[in-house]
């Protein structure tokens, strides 16, 4: 006290330390905070929070690691939420508790970006990463940086201290697997980086709890299988990872974390070189630099909306523009509303005219049209008559009085489309109808003309087409079954396609290439290839027919030229017309129709679809057709019922009805089952009404 009293008032006001330098303000904004460097003597900053690489060359990278480029190392990285002790885990699991990576008890994170250090004894490059869910303002850049580090890692540790595994772990690892498969794997291989494989790193999930039990292995299911089931339940695919391992421990409040299980799992993965082998430090650095250069640039940061509109707004959508009603749920008495303009669609006819005068005054009033003998009157419920135009000349809409506007078509207003929904299929049906009508009318004359032309160019030993009634082998009637006639090049008789499947040269008839022959001629040609088959008919009297005698070679030349021309034209027409037709069918077909590849037979009579030749073979060999629907000949074409969408044949779809619930307002093809159901319903309604009347009368 005496000492203090001895000080003068002037001396007491003097400062203890005098600084002559200029004062500078300290800036604590986010950019400086994100660029803080917390390197230690053994670790250094590799990537900062802005994805900037702090090492320029592979040589400087090896110098920072204090190791030569000749050694080969593996990369171990750690991920997890901020505050879960990632740096502490790396120090104890790989450096025996030495603080290689800085830890801090402060609220602010001391790991921003990615820090690197070398563990020489194990040959491991350790990467300590920034935590998820941190307070950094660059969330999307941080996520991209972490995914790039995960892609070049050999072993990934996901550290969590949650009492129960949270969804953010599944989301991060599932996203990382997807990013590796879609982007990183291809990028690493295209850069010709040694060691790049299609499989990603091995993942170790290190789960520490205090009050709950970690996952345990059982006889029925291991902990890893339980994790995979959780990933599947969240619809996350982790096929990019070479392996998945779970290490769970429970630590009481008075105990310290035991890292022995994690160390053992790490050593096991480090010794495994079947998927990834150790690499040189320069190779690892080049991979990091290449990925960081390829996947860079600014990302638009989207803030999370804490008030999702869909939680409370009306769930009804507009059928025309697919916009949602903006009013609250349960807005009784108020019409649906969306301030955005709608899109006009012809099938809804959702374009109306509103009074322009009312619109300028802030009201939307739909006008009413009235027709008289000579005028079309446009009447506004609020303003009265606003326009009058001549009915048979002039414009029906006065642009100075009305304004066109597209209105929304809300789904709960039971609006039925006024236009054709299946317009493409309707047009295709009409084209097919005209084509079938013309084909049916001209089928017989065209068939007779075709046979006459074929007879004119046929070799003289062929039996004329008009004399061929039945197959010479199986005796099937060509006209009854609707199958084509074919000539054997050996004997010249008429056969069906099933009885002339053999192809052999007939040198005696000047057919030097494999041609169609019957079974009998095939047996004879196998024994005597150069002889004429002996079961052929005697030659027709060419003199009576007025045919000039030709040499055998000239006799078949005309037929060869005719076949070449006919086959060429047929194939070109088939490719040009059928392929175009199939493309149109696929684009115009309604969604509820059964695909052609699944509709192989009629859903009612079970007759398979196909040509007449195919159906005859099935009918005679298998005899699987129902007795009430026996094969009657001809092709069996595939059709679709417009009501149920099943594949049906022509015989089972003779009815024509409108199906408005499916968008068919004209009479269209309906199968017998749907037609009978409608008829039965109508009869039941009629009988029920009659019964009620009778009961009342009685």
Helices and strands as residue ranges (DSSP letters): H 2-6, H 9-12, H 30-34, E 44-47, H 58-65, E 72-80, H 86-94, E 114-119, E 124-129, H 139-152, E 155-160, H 167-179, I 180-184, H 185-190, E 202-209, H 223-233, E 243-250, H 260-271, E 279-280, H 281-294, G 309-311, E 351-355, H 356-360, E 368-371, E 375-380, E 384-390, E 402-406, G 411-413, H 423-457, G 465-467, H 478-481, E 486-487, E 494-495, E 502-506, G 507-509, E 511-517, H 519-527, H 542-545, H 552-573, I 574-578, H 579-588, H 612-621, G 627-629, E 639-640, E 647-648, E 655-659, G 660-662, E 664-670, H 672-697
